[in-house]
């Protein structure tokens, strides 16, 4: 896009700014935004469309290290050897200098943590894979230049953060943690101030009521797109706007800001995708599609707890009821779900509100604790606490202590077959694809619950495990890779294909996917129980895994997956 055509955005930008900052000089702020945008005019880049071949691999930049070279180089080596061409996109969790929370307390938005590598490593990786960067823009490290300059009294940063106001009403603020909403800091002049900290005292919330903060966020987003990001994940984005007397989550201004970011990215880097991360109930979550003018993808947060629940109960009824509610849900053109089972965080329970009752949520909590996982809690407005997320490796959550490797593989494959069959784009966390289990030592050493699923690996040991046919890592990796290879060969798995949830017995979860363009139809059924189950299907087709001809009645073995390509 040329600088001249960028200026054509002025009316839309002014309108959005007037909604965000009524009474302020909207044209002046809009001109500053246009000036920022024009800096990032670049030659056109290729952005692949979302289709059945799209799959994300979620990892830290230092998840894998080697005896020589940087961790990012080790990741690149691993990805070329084991992921290409099956995986299309790599989601790099925050790779910036940070002070806590394994990267989510960013010190410098524009640098690569030297412990991981450099921008040249990122550029090399982007030559072989599309990349998703994290934009951790709700908060910044207390050790960042912005906050240290604020404490020094630098006038340029005096409105970048939110000081407690004795006249404000914070009673309704939604809390995702049990830590205090405000944390105490001492300024250079000796004054003690209470600063808004949603997540921890090392994660200082940014004040988007200040237009200069908005300008900085725009520059950061465009910087990421210019430096290799084909997708940008907006971390904890629902919390970015605060107003007295409100919940301070999902406020209209948050949506206005995302619309502005989308407008600029579409103009300057068309095809660069926004993915919103909002660990909340479904209707709140999909609000971030907007009218097709906000996120292209939203995290499908109910999927991890409901899938786990189905396998632990041996009953897919709750998962089926939720999935059925999605079948006829109208999404804006080009919008779809970012489907996942595991991530660097825990398994969120807030998305199960109105989907599971308290007894079923308590069941998930007790099962997690029984399997040596942990539970993180949140404060409620009435003074009570409730479970916020389950901290456990997904394979360990699915498995029983005495399960054989074969059973672990069957359960993991079945759960991920559900992930890959559903409408949307699949994203697989590195510890799930690589067959890891609970890292209890990591939790004990750090005292951090989420470290249970963040273990670092060495390239040499990982390669050895993946090349050993009877090693659990190799068995799970091979099984999941087979699912992905089959999936990418069939347009019925495109995000644009229709989905119909099947009304089957509670032992099964099934969906039918249909691609209008090719006419292909695939029925996907999973046995979520540990018993062989007879199943009657009024279809003719062929199993994509075995080549077996399917005509009506079949029996699925414990945790068996059957993807049936329909024949005329």
C-alpha positions in Angstrom: 0.0 0.0 0.0 1.4 3.4 -0.9 1.7 6.3 1.5 -1.0 8.1 -0.5 -3.5 5.3 -0.2 -2.8 4.9 3.5 -4.1 8.4 4.0 -7.4 7.2 2.6 -7.9 5.5 5.9 -8.1 8.9 7.7 -12.0 9.0 8.0 -12.2 5.5 9.5 -9.3 6.2 11.9 -10.9 9.5 13.0 -14.2 7.8 13.6 -12.5 5.1 15.8 -10.5 7.6 17.7 -13.6 9.8 18.4 -15.2 6.7 20.0 -12.1 6.0 22.1 -11.2 9.5 23.2 -14.3 11.7 23.0 -13.5 15.4 23.6 -9.9 15.0 22.6 -8.2 16.1 19.4 -9.2 13.2 17.2 -7.7 14.6 14.0 -4.3 15.2 15.7 -4.3 11.6 17.1 -5.4 10.2 13.7 -2.5 12.1 11.9 0.0 10.6 14.4 -1.4 7.1 13.6 -1.2 7.7 9.8 2.4 9.0 10.2 3.3 5.8 12.2 1.6 3.6 9.5 3.4 5.2 6.6 6.8 4.3 8.2 5.9 0.6 7.6 5.1 0.8 3.9 6.9 -2.2 2.5 6.9 -4.4 -0.6 4.0 -6.9 -0.7 4.5 -10.1 1.3 2.9 -13.5 0.8 0.4 -14.6 3.4 -1.0 -18.1 3.0 -4.8 -18.5 3.2 -6.4 -20.6 5.9 -7.3 -24.0 4.6 -7.1 -27.7 5.5 -3.3 -27.6 5.3 -3.0 -25.0 8.0 -1.8 -26.3 11.4 0.0 -24.4 14.1 2.8 -25.8 16.3 2.9 -23.9 19.7 6.3 -23.6 21.3 8.7 -21.4 23.3 11.7 -20.1 21.4 13.9 -22.0 23.9 11.8 -25.1 24.2 14.6 -27.0 22.4 18.3 -26.4 22.8 21.4 -28.0 21.3 25.0 -28.3 22.2 25.9 -25.6 19.7 24.0 -22.7 18.3 21.1 -20.7 19.7 17.8 -22.3 20.9 16.0 -20.7 18.0 18.5 -22.4 15.7 17.9 -25.7 17.4 14.1 -25.2 17.0 14.6 -24.5 13.3 16.7 -27.6 12.9 14.1 -29.7 14.7 11.3 -28.2 12.7 12.9 -28.8 9.3 13.7 -32.4 10.2 10.4 -33.4 11.9 7.7 -30.9 11.3 8.0 -29.9 7.6 6.0 -30.1 5.5 3.2 -31.3 7.9 3.2 -28.1 10.0 2.5 -24.8 8.3 2.8 -22.3 11.1 4.9 -22.0 14.3 3.6 -20.0 17.2 6.5 -18.6 19.0 5.5 -17.7 22.5 7.0 -14.4 23.7 10.6 -14.4 22.6 11.4 -10.9 23.9 13.6 -10.0 26.9 11.5 -10.5 30.0 11.6 -10.6 33.8 9.0 -13.3 34.8 6.1 -15.5 33.7 8.3 -17.3 31.2 8.1 -14.4 28.7 4.8 -12.8 29.5 6.4 -9.9 31.4 8.1 -8.2 28.5 11.0 -5.8 29.1 11.5 -4.8 25.5 8.9 -5.3 22.8 11.4 -4.7 20.0 14.2 -7.1 21.0 14.8 -10.8 20.9 15.9 -12.3 24.2 19.7 -13.0 23.6 19.2 -16.3 25.5 17.0 -17.5 22.6 18.9 -16.0 19.7 18.4 -13.0 17.4 16.1 -11.5 14.8 18.3 -13.2 12.1 17.3 -16.5 13.7 13.6 -15.5 13.4 14.1 -14.4 9.8 15.7 -17.7 9.0 12.8 -19.6 10.6 10.3 -17.5 8.7 11.8 -18.7 5.4 10.5 -22.2 6.1 7.4 -21.7 8.2 4.8 -19.0 8.7 5.2 -17.5 12.2 2.8 -16.3 14.9 4.2 -13.7 17.3 2.8 -12.9 20.7 1.8 -9.3 21.3 1.7 -9.0 25.2 0.2 -5.5 25.2 -2.1 -5.5 28.2 0.9 -5.3 30.5 4.7 -4.7 30.6 7.5 -5.7 33.0 8.2 -3.4 36.0 11.8 -3.6 34.7 11.0 -2.1 31.3 12.2 1.3 30.3 8.7 2.6 30.2 8.0 1.8 33.8 11.4 2.7 35.2 11.1 6.1 33.5 7.7 6.5 35.0 9.1 5.9 38.5 11.9 8.4 37.7 9.3 11.1 36.9 9.9 11.3 33.2 6.9 13.3 31.9 6.8 11.3 28.7 5.6 8.2 30.7 3.5 9.7 33.5 0.2 8.6 31.9 1.4 5.2 30.7 0.2 3.4 33.8 -2.9 3.4 36.1 -2.6 4.7 39.6 -5.2 3.8 42.2 -7.9 6.5 42.5 -9.7 6.8 45.8 -12.8 8.1 44.0 -13.0 5.2 41.6 -15.2 2.1 42.0 -13.3 -1.2 41.6 -15.9 -3.4 43.1 -17.0 -5.1 39.8 -13.5 -5.6 38.3 -13.2 -9.2 37.0 -10.2 -10.9 38.5 -8.3 -13.8 36.9 -6.0 -14.2 39.9 -6.0 -14.1 43.7 -3.1 -11.6 43.7 -4.0 -7.9 44.6 -5.4 -5.7 41.8 -2.9 -3.0 42.8 0.8 -3.3 43.7 2.9 -0.7 45.6 5.9 1.0 44.1 8.0 3.9 45.3 8.8 6.7 42.9 12.2 8.4 42.8 10.7 11.4 44.7 9.8 9.0 47.6 6.1 8.9 46.9 4.5 5.5 47.3 2.0 4.7 44.5 -0.5 1.9 44.0 -0.3 0.7 40.4 -2.9 -1.5 38.5 -1.5 -5.1 38.1 -4.1 -7.5 36.8 -1.8 -10.6 36.7 1.2 -10.0 39.1 3.3 -7.2 40.6 5.8 -7.7 37.7 3.2 -7.3 35.0 2.2 -3.6 35.0 -1.0 -2.8 33.1 -0.7 -0.3 30.4 -3.1 2.7 30.3 -4.9 2.7 26.9 -6.8 5.8 28.0 -3.5 7.5 27.1 -3.3 8.0 23.2 0.5 7.7 23.3 0.1 4.1 24.6 -2.2 3.3 21.7 0.4 4.8 19.3 3.1 2.6 20.8 0.9 -0.5 20.4 0.3 0.3 16.7 4.0 0.6 16.1 4.7 -2.7 17.9 2.1 -4.6 15.8 3.4 -3.2 12.5 6.9 -3.9 13.6 6.0 -7.5 14.2 4.3 -7.9 10.9 7.3 -6.3 9.1 9.7 -8.7 10.9 8.1 -12.0 9.9 4.8 -12.4 11.8 2.1 -13.7 9.5 -0.2 -14.1 12.6 -0.2 -12.0 15.8 -1.7 -13.3 19.0 -3.2 -10.7 21.3 -2.5 -11.9 24.8 -5.1 -11.3 27.6 -6.6 -8.7 25.3 -10.0 -8.5 27.0 -8.5 -6.6 29.9 -6.9 -3.6 28.0 -9.5 -0.9 28.8 -10.4 0.1 32.4 -13.2 2.3 33.5 -14.5 2.9 37.1 -17.6 0.9 38.1 -17.3 -1.6 35.3 -16.0 -5.2 35.0 -12.9 -3.8 33.2 -13.1 -6.7 30.7 -14.5 -6.8 27.2 -15.4 -3.1 27.3 -16.4 -1.5 24.0 -13.2 0.4 23.8 -11.2 -2.9 23.7 -13.1 -3.8 20.6 -12.6 -0.4 19.0 -8.8 -0.7 19.5 -8.8 -4.2 17.9 -10.8 -2.8 14.9 -8.2 0.0 14.5 -5.3 -2.5 14.6 -7.1 -4.8 12.1 -7.8 -1.8 9.8 -4.1 -0.9 9.7 -2.8 -4.5 9.3 -5.3 -5.1 6.5 -4.1 -2.0 4.7 -0.3 -2.4 5.2 0.1 -6.2 5.6 -3.0 -7.7 4.0 -3.3 -11.3 5.1 -1.6 -10.9 8.4 -4.0 -12.5 10.9 -5.1 -11.4 14.4 -5.8 -14.1 16.9 -7.4 -13.1 20.2 -6.8 -14.9 23.5 -9.7 -14.5 25.9 -10.1 -17.3 28.4 -13.8 -16.7 29.0 -17.2 -18.3 28.1 -18.0 -18.8 24.5 -20.3 -15.9 23.7 -17.8 -13.4 25.3 -15.0 -15.1 23.3 -16.6 -14.9 19.8 -17.5 -11.3 20.3 -13.9 -10.6 19.2 -14.8 -11.6 15.7 -16.7 -8.3 15.7 -18.5 -7.8 12.4 -15.6 -9.4 10.5 -13.5 -6.4 11.4 -11.7 -7.7 14.5 -9.9 -11.1 14.9 -9.7 -13.6 12.0 -9.4 -16.3 14.7 -10.4 -16.7 18.3 -9.1 -19.4 20.7 -11.7 -22.1 21.2 -11.4 -22.2 25.0 -14.3 -24.6 25.8 -12.7 -27.4 23.7 -9.8 -28.4 26.1 -11.8 -28.9 29.3 -14.8 -30.5 27.5 -12.7 -32.9 25.6 -10.8 -33.9 28.7 -14.1 -34.3 30.6 -15.5 -36.6 27.9 -12.6 -39.0 28.2 -12.5 -38.9 32.0 -16.2 -39.6 32.2 -16.3 -41.9 29.3 -19.2 -39.9 28.1 -19.3 -37.3 25.3 -22.7 -35.9 26.1 -21.5 -32.5 27.4 -19.0 -32.2 24.5 -21.7 -33.1 22.0 -24.2 -30.6 23.4 -21.7 -27.8 23.1 -20.5 -28.8 19.6 -24.1 -29.0 18.4 -24.6 -25.4 19.5 -21.8 -24.4 17.1 -23.1 -26.2 14.0 -25.4 -23.4 12.8 -23.4 -20.5 14.4 -22.9 -17.8 11.8 -19.4 -16.4 11.8 -18.2 -13.4 9.7 -16.6 -14.3 6.4 -13.0 -15.5 6.8 -13.4 -15.9 10.6 -12.8 -19.2 12.3 -11.7 -20.9 15.5 -8.2 -21.5 16.7 -8.7 -25.0 18.1 -6.3 -26.4 20.7 -6.2 -28.8 23.6 -3.1 -27.8 25.5 -1.0 -24.7 25.7 1.7 -23.0 27.8 -1.1 -22.1 30.3 -3.5 -24.4 32.1 -6.8 -25.8 31.1 -9.2 -23.0 31.7 -12.4 -23.6 33.6 -14.2 -20.3 33.1 -15.2 -21.3 29.5 -17.2 -24.2 31.0 -19.6 -21.8 32.7 -23.1 -22.8 31.6 -21.6 -25.9 30.0 -20.7 -27.9 33.1 -22.3 -27.6 36.5 -20.3 -27.2 39.7 -20.2 -30.9 40.3 -18.7 -31.7 37.0 -16.1 -28.9 37.4 -15.3 -30.2 40.8 -14.8 -33.6 39.2 -12.2 -32.1 36.8 -10.4 -30.5 39.7 -10.3 -33.7 41.8 -9.1 -35.7 38.9 -6.3 -33.1 38.2 -5.2 -33.3 41.8 -5.3 -37.1 41.8 -3.0 -37.2 38.8 -0.5 -34.9 40.6 -1.6 -31.7 38.8 -2.2 -28.3 40.4 -5.1 -25.9 40.3 -4.9 -22.1 40.0 -7.6 -20.0 41.6 -9.2 -16.6 41.0 -11.0 -14.1 43.3 -14.7 -13.4 42.7 -16.5 -10.2 43.3 -18.4 -11.6 46.2 -15.1 -12.4 48.1 -15.1 -16.1 47.3 -12.5 -17.9 45.2 -13.1 -20.5 42.4 -10.8 -22.6 40.2 -9.6 -20.7 37.2 -7.4 -23.3 35.5 -6.1 -26.8 35.8 -2.3 -27.0 35.6 -1.5 -30.4 34.2 0.1 -31.9 31.1 -2.8 -33.0 28.8 -1.4 -36.5 28.3 -1.1 -36.9 32.1 -4.6 -35.6 32.5 -6.0 -38.1 30.0 -4.0 -41.1 31.4 -4.3 -43.3 34.5 -1.1 -44.0 36.4 -1.0 -47.6 35.3 -1.8 -47.1 31.6 0.5 -48.8 29.1 2.2 -46.7 26.3 -0.3 -48.2 23.9 -3.3 -46.9 25.9 -1.6 -43.5 26.3 -1.2 -43.3 22.6 -4.8 -44.4 21.9 -6.2 -41.7 24.3 -4.0 -39.0 23.0 -4.7 -39.8 19.4 -8.4 -39.9 20.0 -8.5 -36.6 21.8 -6.5 -34.9 19.0 -8.7 -36.6 16.4 -11.5 -34.5 17.9 -9.4 -31.4 17.8 -8.5 -31.9 14.1 -12.0 -32.9 13.0 -13.7 -29.8 14.3 -14.3 -26.7 12.2 -11.4 -24.3 12.6 -7.6 -24.5 12.5 -5.8 -27.0 14.8 -2.9 -25.8 17.0 -0.8 -28.4 18.8 1.4 -27.6 21.8 4.9 -28.9 21.6 4.6 -31.2 24.7 1.4 -32.8 23.2 3.0 -33.5 19.9 6.1 -34.8 21.5 4.4 -37.1 24.0 5.6 -35.4 27.2 4.1 -35.9 30.7 3.9 -33.9 33.9 7.1 -32.1 34.8 6.7 -32.4 38.5 10.3 -31.4 39.2 9.8 -28.2 37.3 6.9 -27.3 39.5 8.7 -28.2 42.7 11.9 -26.3 41.8 10.1 -23.1 40.6 6.9 -23.1 42.8 5.1 -22.1 39.6 2.1 -24.3 38.7 2.3 -23.7 35.0 5.8 -25.1 34.9 4.2 -28.6 35.0 3.8 -28.3 31.2 6.8 -26.1 30.2 9.7 -28.5 30.4 12.7 -27.6 28.2 14.1 -30.3 25.9 17.5 -31.0 24.3 17.6 -31.6 20.5 20.0 -34.6 20.9 17.8 -36.4 23.4 14.6 -35.5 21.5 15.9 -36.8 18.2 17.0 -40.0 19.9 13.5 -40.5 21.4 11.7 -39.7 18.1 13.8 -42.2 16.2 13.2 -45.1 18.7 10.0 -46.9 17.5 8.9 -48.1 20.9 9.5 -44.9 22.8 6.4 -43.1 24.0 7.5 -39.8 22.3 7.9 -41.6 18.9 4.6 -43.5 19.2 2.6 -40.3 20.0 4.4 -38.1 17.5 3.9 -40.7 14.7 0.2 -41.1 15.5 -0.5 -37.4 15.6 1.5 -36.7 12.5 -0.5 -39.4 10.7 -3.7 -37.5 11.6 -2.2 -34.3 10.3 -1.1 -35.8 7.0 -4.5 -37.3 6.4 -6.2 -34.1 7.4 -4.3 -31.8 5.1 -5.2 -34.0 2.1 -8.9 -33.5 2.4 -10.8 -30.3 1.8 -13.7 -31.5 4.0 -11.4 -30.3 6.9 -11.1 -26.8 5.5 -12.2 -24.1 8.0 -14.8 -23.1 5.3 -16.3 -26.6 5.2 -19.6 -27.1 7.1 -19.9 -29.1 10.3 -22.7 -31.2 11.7 -22.5 -32.8 15.1 -23.9 -36.3 15.1 -26.5 -37.5 17.5 -24.8 -40.6 18.7 -24.7 -42.6 21.9 -22.8 -41.0 24.7 -19.9 -43.4 24.2 -19.1 -41.6 20.9 -18.3 -38.1 19.7 -18.9 -37.6 16.0 -19.0 -34.8 13.4 -19.7 -34.7 9.7 -17.6 -32.3 7.6 -18.7 -31.3 4.1 -16.8 -29.2 1.5 -19.3 -27.5 -0.9 -16.6 -26.8 -3.5 -15.2 -30.3 -3.9 -18.3 -32.1 -2.7 -16.3 -34.2 -0.3 -17.9 -35.4 2.9 -16.1 -37.0 5.8 -17.7 -38.5 9.0 -15.4 -38.5 12.0 -16.2 -40.7 15.0 -14.3 -41.3 18.2 -15.0 -43.8 21.0 -14.3 -41.9 24.2 -14.6 -45.0 26.4 -12.3 -47.9 27.3 -14.7 -50.5 26.0 -15.5 -51.8 22.5 -18.6 -50.1 21.3 -21.0 -51.1 18.4 -22.0 -48.3 16.2 -24.6 -48.1 13.4 -23.9 -45.5 10.7 -26.2 -45.1 7.7 -23.3 -44.3 5.3 -21.1 -46.0 2.8 -17.4 -45.1 2.7 -13.8 -45.9 3.4 -11.8 -45.5 6.6 -9.0 -43.0 6.0 -6.7 -44.8 8.4 -7.2 -48.4 7.5 -8.7 -48.4 4.0 -11.5 -50.6 5.4 -14.9 -50.3 3.5 -17.6 -49.1 5.9 -21.2 -50.1 5.2 -23.5 -49.5 8.1 -22.6 -51.2 11.4 -19.1 -51.1 12.8 -17.5 -51.7 16.2 -15.0 -49.2 17.5 -12.4 -50.5 19.9 -11.4 -48.6 23.1 -10.5 -45.0 22.2 -10.6 -45.9 18.5 -10.8 -43.2 15.8 -12.7 -43.6 12.5 -12.6 -41.0 9.8 -14.9 -42.2 6.9 -14.7 -40.6 3.5 -18.1 -41.0 1.9 -18.6 -42.7 -1.4 -21.6 -42.1 -3.7 
